[in-house]
């Protein structure tokens, strides 16, 4: 997905991703017994924001890719079609329905 995964290691990345998601799910179950889900999600948001900043500072991903990740999270949360990467032609001002 981001800078340090190669095409040859894509299968390994996918396997590691699924294993990591399973581990996080186990942790969430434990945290859910201690904290309200809103507190857990807020803490995860803090971690995600910090992680994206570190990835950009280390030049593992750029701001465009980080914004694309955030758009994909929004699409998933609101059950919309996943956002497509912007091209130069489509990166102009966008109408929003907020």
Biopython code that builds the backbone (N, CA, C, O; Angstrom):
import numpy as np
from Bio.PDB.StructureBuilder import StructureBuilder

atoms = [
    (1, "UNK", "N", (0.827, -1.192, 0.000)),
    (1, "UNK", "CA", (0.000, 0.000, 0.000)),
    (1, "UNK", "C", (0.864, 1.246, 0.000)),
    (1, "UNK", "O", (0.648, 2.137, -0.821)),
    (2, "UNK", "N", (1.836, 1.334, 0.896)),
    (2, "UNK", "CA", (2.649, 2.533, 0.960)),
    (2, "UNK", "C", (4.092, 2.179, 0.652)),
    (2, "UNK", "O", (4.441, 1.004, 0.532)),
    (3, "UNK", "N", (4.914, 3.180, 0.527)),
    (3, "UNK", "CA", (6.253, 3.151, 0.010)),
    (3, "UNK", "C", (7.154, 1.964, 0.216)),
    (3, "UNK", "O", (7.917, 1.658, -0.700)),
    (4, "UNK", "N", (7.139, 1.266, 1.327)),
    (4, "UNK", "CA", (8.148, 0.258, 1.557)),
    (4, "UNK", "C", (7.689, -1.158, 1.223)),
    (4, "UNK", "O", (8.339, -2.110, 1.655)),
    (5, "UNK", "N", (6.612, -1.343, 0.485)),
    (5, "UNK", "CA", (6.188, -2.669, 0.067)),
    (5, "UNK", "C", (6.447, -2.816, -1.420)),
    (5, "UNK", "O", (6.082, -1.941, -2.205)),
    (6, "UNK", "N", (7.072, -3.913, -1.812)),
    (6, "UNK", "CA", (7.387, -4.133, -3.223)),
    (6, "UNK", "C", (6.350, -5.058, -3.833)),
    (6, "UNK", "O", (5.614, -5.734, -3.115)),
    (7, "UNK", "N", (6.292, -5.090, -5.153)),
    (7, "UNK", "CA", (5.352, -5.957, -5.854)),
    (7, "UNK", "C", (5.626, -7.413, -5.507)),
    (7, "UNK", "O", (4.686, -8.193, -5.350)),
    (8, "UNK", "N", (6.894, -7.795, -5.385)),
    (8, "UNK", "CA", (7.248, -9.174, -5.066)),
    (8, "UNK", "C", (6.780, -9.561, -3.670)),
    (8, "UNK", "O", (6.447, -10.721, -3.427)),
    (9, "UNK", "N", (6.752, -8.609, -2.760)),
    (9, "UNK", "CA", (6.346, -8.890, -1.391)),
    (9, "UNK", "C", (4.881, -8.613, -1.126)),
    (9, "UNK", "O", (4.453, -8.578, 0.028)),
    (10, "UNK", "N", (4.096, -8.413, -2.197)),
    (10, "UNK", "CA", (2.685, -8.038, -2.028)),
    (10, "UNK", "C", (1.891, -9.105, -1.274)),
    (10, "UNK", "O", (1.074, -8.773, -0.416)),
    (11, "UNK", "N", (2.120, -10.379, -1.584)),
    (11, "UNK", "CA", (1.414, -11.450, -0.888)),
    (11, "UNK", "C", (1.731, -11.447, 0.592)),
    (11, "UNK", "O", (0.842, -11.612, 1.427)),
    (12, "UNK", "N", (2.994, -11.262, 0.915)),
    (12, "UNK", "CA", (3.409, -11.207, 2.313)),
    (12, "UNK", "C", (2.786, -10.009, 3.013)),
    (12, "UNK", "O", (2.348, -10.115, 4.159)),
    (13, "UNK", "N", (2.745, -8.872, 2.329)),
    (13, "UNK", "CA", (2.122, -7.689, 2.905)),
    (13, "UNK", "C", (0.659, -7.970, 3.228)),
    (13, "UNK", "O", (0.197, -7.657, 4.325)),
    (14, "UNK", "N", (-0.074, -8.558, 2.281)),
    (14, "UNK", "CA", (-1.486, -8.860, 2.495)),
    (14, "UNK", "C", (-1.681, -9.816, 3.665)),
    (14, "UNK", "O", (-2.588, -9.636, 4.477)),
    (15, "UNK", "N", (-0.835, -10.822, 3.747)),
    (15, "UNK", "CA", (-0.917, -11.781, 4.856)),
    (15, "UNK", "C", (-0.646, -11.084, 6.182)),
    (15, "UNK", "O", (-1.361, -11.297, 7.162)),
    (16, "UNK", "N", (0.393, -10.246, 6.209)),
    (16, "UNK", "CA", (0.714, -9.512, 7.432)),
    (16, "UNK", "C", (-0.399, -8.541, 7.803)),
    (16, "UNK", "O", (-0.712, -8.367, 8.981)),
    (17, "UNK", "N", (-0.994, -7.912, 6.795)),
    (17, "UNK", "CA", (-2.093, -6.991, 7.049)),
    (17, "UNK", "C", (-3.258, -7.711, 7.719)),
    (17, "UNK", "O", (-3.797, -7.228, 8.714)),
    (18, "UNK", "N", (-3.644, -8.852, 7.183)),
    (18, "UNK", "CA", (-4.750, -9.614, 7.774)),
    (18, "UNK", "C", (-4.421, -10.075, 9.186)),
    (18, "UNK", "O", (-5.273, -10.015, 10.073)),
    (19, "UNK", "N", (-3.189, -10.535, 9.402)),
    (19, "UNK", "CA", (-2.782, -10.966, 10.741)),
    (19, "UNK", "C", (-2.808, -9.795, 11.717)),
    (19, "UNK", "O", (-3.233, -9.946, 12.863)),
    (20, "UNK", "N", (-2.356, -8.635, 11.264)),
    (20, "UNK", "CA", (-2.350, -7.443, 12.109)),
    (20, "UNK", "C", (-3.779, -7.021, 12.457)),
    (20, "UNK", "O", (-4.060, -6.658, 13.599)),
    (21, "UNK", "N", (-4.680, -7.068, 11.475)),
    (21, "UNK", "CA", (-6.081, -6.725, 11.727)),
    (21, "UNK", "C", (-6.673, -7.665, 12.782)),
    (21, "UNK", "O", (-7.406, -7.223, 13.667)),
    (22, "UNK", "N", (-6.354, -8.963, 12.689)),
    (22, "UNK", "CA", (-6.833, -9.916, 13.694)),
    (22, "UNK", "C", (-6.304, -9.562, 15.082)),
    (22, "UNK", "O", (-7.045, -9.618, 16.063)),
    (23, "UNK", "N", (-5.032, -9.201, 15.166)),
    (23, "UNK", "CA", (-4.445, -8.823, 16.458)),
    (23, "UNK", "C", (-5.105, -7.562, 17.013)),
    (23, "UNK", "O", (-5.403, -7.481, 18.205)),
    (24, "UNK", "N", (-5.329, -6.585, 16.143)),
    (24, "UNK", "CA", (-5.991, -5.349, 16.579)),
    (24, "UNK", "C", (-7.399, -5.646, 17.073)),
    (24, "UNK", "O", (-7.838, -5.078, 18.073)),
    (25, "UNK", "N", (-8.114, -6.536, 16.379)),
    (25, "UNK", "CA", (-9.467, -6.908, 16.812)),
    (25, "UNK", "C", (-9.458, -7.502, 18.220)),
    (25, "UNK", "O", (-10.355, -7.231, 19.018)),
    (26, "UNK", "N", (-8.447, -8.309, 18.520)),
    (26, "UNK", "CA", (-8.326, -8.883, 19.868)),
    (26, "UNK", "C", (-8.081, -7.786, 20.894)),
    (26, "UNK", "O", (-8.666, -7.788, 21.977)),
    (27, "UNK", "N", (-7.201, -6.841, 20.536)),
    (27, "UNK", "CA", (-6.926, -5.729, 21.454)),
    (27, "UNK", "C", (-8.174, -4.871, 21.666)),
    (27, "UNK", "O", (-8.445, -4.421, 22.779)),
    (28, "UNK", "N", (-8.931, -4.648, 20.586)),
    (28, "UNK", "CA", (-10.139, -3.832, 20.700)),
    (28, "UNK", "C", (-11.153, -4.476, 21.633)),
    (28, "UNK", "O", (-11.837, -3.784, 22.387)),
    (29, "UNK", "N", (-11.249, -5.786, 21.582)),
    (29, "UNK", "CA", (-12.185, -6.475, 22.487)),
    (29, "UNK", "C", (-11.786, -6.223, 23.948)),
    (29, "UNK", "O", (-12.645, -5.971, 24.794)),
    (30, "UNK", "N", (-10.489, -6.292, 24.237)),
    (30, "UNK", "CA", (-10.011, -6.026, 25.602)),
    (30, "UNK", "C", (-10.240, -4.563, 25.985)),
    (30, "UNK", "O", (-10.707, -4.271, 27.086)),
    (31, "UNK", "N", (-9.913, -3.657, 25.081)),
    (31, "UNK", "CA", (-10.101, -2.233, 25.364)),
    (31, "UNK", "C", (-11.586, -1.900, 25.541)),
    (31, "UNK", "O", (-11.943, -1.041, 26.347)),
    (32, "UNK", "N", (-12.439, -2.582, 24.788)),
    (32, "UNK", "CA", (-13.884, -2.349, 24.870)),
    (32, "UNK", "C", (-14.459, -2.652, 26.245)),
    (32, "UNK", "O", (-15.513, -2.133, 26.613)),
    (33, "UNK", "N", (-13.771, -3.487, 26.998)),
    (33, "UNK", "CA", (-14.219, -3.773, 28.368)),
    (33, "UNK", "C", (-13.811, -2.669, 29.337)),
    (33, "UNK", "O", (-14.340, -2.582, 30.445)),
    (34, "UNK", "N", (-12.867, -1.825, 28.916)),
    (34, "UNK", "CA", (-12.368, -0.764, 29.789)),
    (34, "UNK", "C", (-12.830, 0.632, 29.395)),
    (34, "UNK", "O", (-12.994, 1.497, 30.254)),
    (35, "UNK", "N", (-13.042, 0.859, 28.081)),
    (35, "UNK", "CA", (-13.332, 2.200, 27.582)),
    (35, "UNK", "C", (-14.548, 2.194, 26.674)),
    (35, "UNK", "O", (-14.888, 1.181, 26.062)),
    (36, "UNK", "N", (-15.186, 3.334, 26.602)),
    (36, "UNK", "CA", (-16.266, 3.553, 25.651)),
    (36, "UNK", "C", (-15.683, 3.519, 24.238)),
    (36, "UNK", "O", (-14.546, 3.942, 24.030)),
    (37, "UNK", "N", (-16.451, 3.019, 23.267)),
    (37, "UNK", "CA", (-15.954, 2.893, 21.896)),
    (37, "UNK", "C", (-15.550, 4.251, 21.308)),
    (37, "UNK", "O", (-14.626, 4.322, 20.497)),
    (38, "UNK", "N", (-16.228, 5.316, 21.707)),
    (38, "UNK", "CA", (-15.862, 6.646, 21.215)),
    (38, "UNK", "C", (-14.459, 7.027, 21.683)),
    (38, "UNK", "O", (-13.702, 7.641, 20.931)),
    (39, "UNK", "N", (-14.111, 6.672, 22.901)),
    (39, "UNK", "CA", (-12.767, 6.946, 23.425)),
    (39, "UNK", "C", (-11.741, 6.125, 22.649)),
    (39, "UNK", "O", (-10.677, 6.635, 22.297)),
    (40, "UNK", "N", (-12.051, 4.869, 22.384)),
    (40, "UNK", "CA", (-11.132, 4.005, 21.640)),
    (40, "UNK", "C", (-10.908, 4.553, 20.234)),
    (40, "UNK", "O", (-9.769, 4.647, 19.777)),
    (41, "UNK", "N", (-11.983, 4.912, 19.556)),
    (41, "UNK", "CA", (-11.859, 5.421, 18.191)),
    (41, "UNK", "C", (-11.105, 6.754, 18.167)),
    (41, "UNK", "O", (-10.339, 7.012, 17.239)),
    (42, "UNK", "N", (-11.314, 7.588, 19.163)),
    (42, "UNK", "CA", (-10.583, 8.855, 19.226)),
    (42, "UNK", "C", (-9.094, 8.609, 19.416)),
    (42, "UNK", "O", (-8.267, 9.284, 18.804)),
    (43, "UNK", "N", (-8.754, 7.654, 20.255)),
    (43, "UNK", "CA", (-7.342, 7.320, 20.465)),
    (43, "UNK", "C", (-6.734, 6.745, 19.187)),
    (43, "UNK", "O", (-5.595, 7.064, 18.843)),
    (44, "UNK", "N", (-7.484, 5.903, 18.487)),
    (44, "UNK", "CA", (-6.986, 5.345, 17.233)),
    (44, "UNK", "C", (-6.794, 6.437, 16.182)),
    (44, "UNK", "O", (-5.862, 6.374, 15.380)),
    (45, "UNK", "N", (-7.665, 7.425, 16.186)),
    (45, "UNK", "CA", (-7.537, 8.553, 15.261)),
    (45, "UNK", "C", (-6.251, 9.320, 15.537)),
    (45, "UNK", "O", (-5.545, 9.716, 14.609)),
    (46, "UNK", "N", (-5.950, 9.530, 16.821)),
    (46, "UNK", "CA", (-4.702, 10.196, 17.192)),
    (46, "UNK", "C", (-3.497, 9.418, 16.675)),
    (46, "UNK", "O", (-2.556, 10.001, 16.135)),
    (47, "UNK", "N", (-3.532, 8.099, 16.843)),
    (47, "UNK", "CA", (-2.430, 7.263, 16.361)),
    (47, "UNK", "C", (-2.312, 7.312, 14.845)),
    (47, "UNK", "O", (-1.205, 7.402, 14.313)),
    (48, "UNK", "N", (-3.429, 7.254, 14.148)),
    (48, "UNK", "CA", (-3.411, 7.286, 12.693)),
    (48, "UNK", "C", (-2.834, 8.610, 12.185)),
    (48, "UNK", "O", (-1.999, 8.622, 11.280)),
    (49, "UNK", "N", (-3.280, 9.712, 12.767)),
    (49, "UNK", "CA", (-2.756, 11.017, 12.365)),
    (49, "UNK", "C", (-1.262, 11.113, 12.582)),
    (49, "UNK", "O", (-0.534, 11.606, 11.721)),
    (50, "UNK", "N", (-0.805, 10.647, 13.723)),
    (50, "UNK", "CA", (0.637, 10.673, 14.011)),
    (50, "UNK", "C", (1.403, 9.764, 13.061)),
    (50, "UNK", "O", (2.487, 10.120, 12.597)),
    (51, "UNK", "N", (0.849, 8.601, 12.770)),
    (51, "UNK", "CA", (1.512, 7.659, 11.866)),
    (51, "UNK", "C", (1.626, 8.251, 10.457)),
    (51, "UNK", "O", (2.674, 8.137, 9.821)),
    (52, "UNK", "N", (0.559, 8.879, 9.972)),
    (52, "UNK", "CA", (0.609, 9.493, 8.650)),
    (52, "UNK", "C", (1.659, 10.591, 8.598)),
    (52, "UNK", "O", (2.371, 10.732, 7.604)),
    (53, "UNK", "N", (1.755, 11.370, 9.676)),
    (53, "UNK", "CA", (2.756, 12.436, 9.723)),
    (53, "UNK", "C", (4.165, 11.857, 9.659)),
    (53, "UNK", "O", (5.017, 12.373, 8.937)),
    (54, "UNK", "N", (4.412, 10.787, 10.411)),
    (54, "UNK", "CA", (5.732, 10.141, 10.397)),
    (54, "UNK", "C", (6.034, 9.580, 9.009)),
    (54, "UNK", "O", (7.148, 9.733, 8.510)),
    (55, "UNK", "N", (5.047, 8.930, 8.381)),
    (55, "UNK", "CA", (5.266, 8.380, 7.036)),
    (55, "UNK", "C", (5.618, 9.473, 6.044)),
    (55, "UNK", "O", (6.473, 9.278, 5.180)),
    (56, "UNK", "N", (4.963, 10.622, 6.160)),
    (56, "UNK", "CA", (5.271, 11.730, 5.255)),
    (56, "UNK", "C", (6.649, 12.321, 5.562)),
    (56, "UNK", "O", (7.404, 12.619, 4.636)),
    (57, "UNK", "N", (6.989, 12.497, 6.834)),
    (57, "UNK", "CA", (8.302, 13.035, 7.205)),
    (57, "UNK", "C", (9.438, 12.128, 6.743)),
    (57, "UNK", "O", (10.503, 12.602, 6.349)),
    (58, "UNK", "N", (9.197, 10.814, 6.798)),
    (58, "UNK", "CA", (10.212, 9.853, 6.349)),
    (58, "UNK", "C", (10.154, 9.618, 4.842)),
    (58, "UNK", "O", (10.914, 8.821, 4.292)),
    (59, "UNK", "N", (9.237, 10.328, 4.186)),
    (59, "UNK", "CA", (9.063, 10.243, 2.729)),
    (59, "UNK", "C", (8.692, 8.829, 2.270)),
    (59, "UNK", "O", (9.063, 8.400, 1.177)),
    (60, "UNK", "N", (7.953, 8.116, 3.125)),
    (60, "UNK", "CA", (7.421, 6.805, 2.763)),
    (60, "UNK", "C", (6.135, 6.984, 1.964)),
    (60, "UNK", "O", (5.809, 6.175, 1.095)),
    (61, "UNK", "N", (5.419, 8.049, 2.271)),
    (61, "UNK", "CA", (4.258, 8.421, 1.461)),
    (61, "UNK", "C", (4.189, 9.939, 1.423)),
    (61, "UNK", "O", (4.767, 10.629, 2.263)),
    (62, "UNK", "N", (3.469, 10.442, 0.427)),
    (62, "UNK", "CA", (3.329, 11.891, 0.315)),
    (62, "UNK", "C", (1.933, 12.303, 0.792)),
    (62, "UNK", "O", (1.103, 11.454, 1.117)),
    (63, "UNK", "N", (1.690, 13.596, 0.829)),
    (63, "UNK", "CA", (0.416, 14.108, 1.333)),
    (63, "UNK", "C", (-0.758, 13.612, 0.495)),
    (63, "UNK", "O", (-1.835, 13.348, 1.029)),
    (64, "UNK", "N", (-0.554, 13.485, -0.810)),
    (64, "UNK", "CA", (-1.633, 13.010, -1.684)),
    (64, "UNK", "C", (-2.055, 11.589, -1.305)),
    (64, "UNK", "O", (-3.245, 11.282, -1.237)),
    (65, "UNK", "N", (-1.070, 10.733, -1.059)),
    (65, "UNK", "CA", (-1.391, 9.346, -0.679)),
    (65, "UNK", "C", (-2.029, 9.303, 0.707)),
    (65, "UNK", "O", (-2.939, 8.507, 0.941)),
    (66, "UNK", "N", (-1.571, 10.138, 1.620)),
    (66, "UNK", "CA", (-2.169, 10.188, 2.954)),
    (66, "UNK", "C", (-3.622, 10.655, 2.866)),
    (66, "UNK", "O", (-4.496, 10.105, 3.536)),
    (67, "UNK", "N", (-3.876, 11.672, 2.035)),
    (67, "UNK", "CA", (-5.249, 12.148, 1.849)),
    (67, "UNK", "C", (-6.113, 11.080, 1.202)),
    (67, "UNK", "O", (-7.295, 10.967, 1.527)),
    (68, "UNK", "N", (-5.549, 10.294, 0.293)),
    (68, "UNK", "CA", (-6.291, 9.210, -0.343)),
    (68, "UNK", "C", (-6.682, 8.165, 0.699)),
    (68, "UNK", "O", (-7.793, 7.638, 0.661)),
    (69, "UNK", "N", (-5.791, 7.870, 1.610)),
    (69, "UNK", "CA", (-6.093, 6.924, 2.679)),
    (69, "UNK", "C", (-7.256, 7.437, 3.520)),
    (69, "UNK", "O", (-8.167, 6.681, 3.858)),
    (70, "UNK", "N", (-7.221, 8.720, 3.857)),
    (70, "UNK", "CA", (-8.302, 9.314, 4.654)),
    (70, "UNK", "C", (-9.624, 9.257, 3.880)),
    (70, "UNK", "O", (-10.669, 8.969, 4.464)),
    (71, "UNK", "N", (-9.586, 9.526, 2.581)),
    (71, "UNK", "CA", (-10.804, 9.429, 1.762)),
    (71, "UNK", "C", (-11.346, 8.004, 1.755)),
    (71, "UNK", "O", (-12.559, 7.799, 1.799)),
    (72, "UNK", "N", (-10.448, 7.016, 1.698)),
    (72, "UNK", "CA", (-10.889, 5.619, 1.717)),
    (72, "UNK", "C", (-11.522, 5.261, 3.061)),
    (72, "UNK", "O", (-12.478, 4.487, 3.113)),
    (73, "UNK", "N", (-10.996, 5.816, 4.135)),
    (73, "UNK", "CA", (-11.602, 5.589, 5.454)),
    (73, "UNK", "C", (-12.995, 6.195, 5.491)),
    (73, "UNK", "O", (-13.933, 5.567, 5.981)),
    (74, "UNK", "N", (-13.137, 7.416, 4.975)),
    (74, "UNK", "CA", (-14.455, 8.059, 4.923)),
    (74, "UNK", "C", (-15.427, 7.232, 4.100)),
    (74, "UNK", "O", (-16.573, 7.036, 4.506)),
    (75, "UNK", "N", (-14.983, 6.747, 2.952)),
    (75, "UNK", "CA", (-15.849, 5.942, 2.097)),
    (75, "UNK", "C", (-16.297, 4.674, 2.813)),
    (75, "UNK", "O", (-17.458, 4.275, 2.723)),
    (76, "UNK", "N", (-15.375, 4.055, 3.517)),
    (76, "UNK", "CA", (-15.703, 2.836, 4.247)),
    (76, "UNK", "C", (-16.683, 3.125, 5.386)),
    (76, "UNK", "O", (-17.637, 2.377, 5.601)),
    (77, "UNK", "N", (-16.440, 4.206, 6.105)),
    (77, "UNK", "CA", (-17.284, 4.546, 7.247)),
    (77, "UNK", "C", (-18.699, 4.916, 6.829)),
    (77, "UNK", "O", (-19.662, 4.607, 7.530)),
    (78, "UNK", "N", (-18.820, 5.579, 5.687)),
    (78, "UNK", "CA", (-20.122, 6.056, 5.251)),
    (78, "UNK", "C", (-20.702, 5.215, 4.119)),
    (78, "UNK", "O", (-21.662, 5.615, 3.460)),
    (79, "UNK", "N", (-20.097, 4.031, 3.903)),
    (79, "UNK", "CA", (-20.575, 3.049, 2.926)),
    (79, "UNK", "C", (-20.716, 3.617, 1.523)),
    (79, "UNK", "O", (-21.672, 3.320, 0.807)),
    (80, "UNK", "N", (-19.758, 4.430, 1.149)),
    (80, "UNK", "CA", (-19.708, 4.973, -0.205)),
    (80, "UNK", "C", (-18.703, 4.174, -1.008)),
    (80, "UNK", "O", (-17.916, 3.405, -0.457)),
    (81, "UNK", "N", (-18.739, 4.365, -2.326)),
    (81, "UNK", "CA", (-17.752, 3.755, -3.200)),
    (81, "UNK", "C", (-16.383, 4.283, -2.796)),
    (81, "UNK", "O", (-16.237, 5.484, -2.571)),
    (82, "UNK", "N", (-15.354, 3.404, -2.694)),
    (82, "UNK", "CA", (-14.021, 3.882, -2.317)),
    (82, "UNK", "C", (-13.543, 4.990, -3.248)),
    (82, "UNK", "O", (-13.773, 4.951, -4.457)),
    (83, "UNK", "N", (-12.882, 5.966, -2.667)),
    (83, "UNK", "CA", (-12.360, 7.093, -3.438)),
    (83, "UNK", "C", (-11.296, 6.600, -4.395)),
    (83, "UNK", "O", (-10.507, 5.717, -4.060)),
    (84, "UNK", "N", (-11.277, 7.168, -5.577)),
    (84, "UNK", "CA", (-10.272, 6.839, -6.588)),
    (84, "UNK", "C", (-9.140, 7.853, -6.501)),
    (84, "UNK", "O", (-9.368, 9.016, -6.168)),
    (85, "UNK", "N", (-7.919, 7.412, -6.799)),
    (85, "UNK", "CA", (-6.802, 8.372, -6.781)),
    (85, "UNK", "C", (-7.073, 9.524, -7.738)),
    (85, "UNK", "O", (-7.574, 9.329, -8.845)),
    (86, "UNK", "N", (-6.733, 10.718, -7.291)),
    (86, "UNK", "CA", (-6.939, 11.899, -8.129)),
    (86, "UNK", "C", (-5.876, 11.953, -9.209)),
    (86, "UNK", "O", (-4.719, 11.599, -8.983)),
    (87, "UNK", "N", (-6.278, 12.393, -10.368)),
    (87, "UNK", "CA", (-5.326, 12.668, -11.434)),
    (87, "UNK", "C", (-5.132, 14.166, -11.469)),
    (87, "UNK", "O", (-5.876, 14.904, -10.824)),
    (88, "UNK", "N", (-4.145, 14.624, -12.210)),
    (88, "UNK", "CA", (-3.916, 16.068, -12.280)),
    (88, "UNK", "C", (-5.136, 16.793, -12.824)),
    (88, "UNK", "O", (-5.430, 17.908, -12.394)),
    (89, "UNK", "N", (-5.859, 16.174, -13.773)),
    (89, "UNK", "CA", (-7.026, 16.805, -14.366)),
    (89, "UNK", "C", (-8.175, 16.918, -13.369)),
    (89, "UNK", "O", (-8.983, 17.843, -13.453)),
    (90, "UNK", "N", (-8.251, 15.978, -12.423)),
    (90, "UNK", "CA", (-9.372, 16.003, -11.480)),
    (90, "UNK", "C", (-9.011, 16.586, -10.126)),
    (90, "UNK", "O", (-9.814, 16.518, -9.195)),
    (91, "UNK", "N", (-7.827, 17.155, -9.996)),
    (91, "UNK", "CA", (-7.403, 17.665, -8.698)),
    (91, "UNK", "C", (-7.787, 19.113, -8.450)),
    (91, "UNK", "O", (-7.334, 19.712, -7.474)),
    (92, "UNK", "N", (-8.623, 19.692, -9.325)),
    (92, "UNK", "CA", (-9.075, 21.062, -9.144)),
    (92, "UNK", "C", (-10.129, 21.157, -8.062)),
    (92, "UNK", "O", (-10.382, 20.175, -7.363)),
    (93, "UNK", "N", (-10.753, 22.322, -7.907)),
    (93, "UNK", "CA", (-11.780, 22.496, -6.881)),
    (93, "UNK", "C", (-12.913, 21.505, -7.073)),
    (93, "UNK", "O", (-13.366, 21.258, -8.191)),
    (94, "UNK", "N", (-13.353, 20.950, -5.970)),
    (94, "UNK", "CA", (-14.412, 19.944, -5.986)),
    (94, "UNK", "C", (-15.628, 20.496, -5.241)),
    (94, "UNK", "O", (-15.480, 21.173, -4.224)),
    (95, "UNK", "N", (-16.822, 20.208, -5.744)),
    (95, "UNK", "CA", (-18.035, 20.526, -5.002)),
    (95, "UNK", "C", (-18.198, 19.495, -3.918)),
    (95, "UNK", "O", (-17.960, 18.308, -4.141)),
    (96, "UNK", "N", (-18.600, 19.936, -2.748)),
    (96, "UNK", "CA", (-18.851, 18.995, -1.658)),
    (96, "UNK", "C", (-20.307, 19.102, -1.266)),
    (96, "UNK", "O", (-20.932, 20.153, -1.403)),
    (97, "UNK", "N", (-20.836, 17.996, -0.775)),
    (97, "UNK", "CA", (-22.225, 17.987, -0.361)),
    (97, "UNK", "C", (-22.348, 17.949, 1.153)),
    (97, "UNK", "O", (-23.142, 17.181, 1.696)),
    (98, "UNK", "N", (-21.564, 18.775, 1.835)),
    (98, "UNK", "CA", (-21.624, 18.829, 3.287)),
    (98, "UNK", "C", (-22.521, 19.922, 3.766)),
    (98, "UNK", "O", (-22.683, 20.104, 4.972)),
]
sb = StructureBuilder()
sb.init_structure("model")
sb.init_model(0)
sb.init_chain("A")
sb.init_seg("    ")
for serial, (resi, resn, name, xyz) in enumerate(atoms, 1):
    if name == "N":
        sb.init_residue(resn, " ", resi, " ")
    sb.init_atom(name, np.array(xyz, "f"), 0.0, 1.0, " ", f" {name:<3s}", serial, name[0])
structure = sb.get_structure()
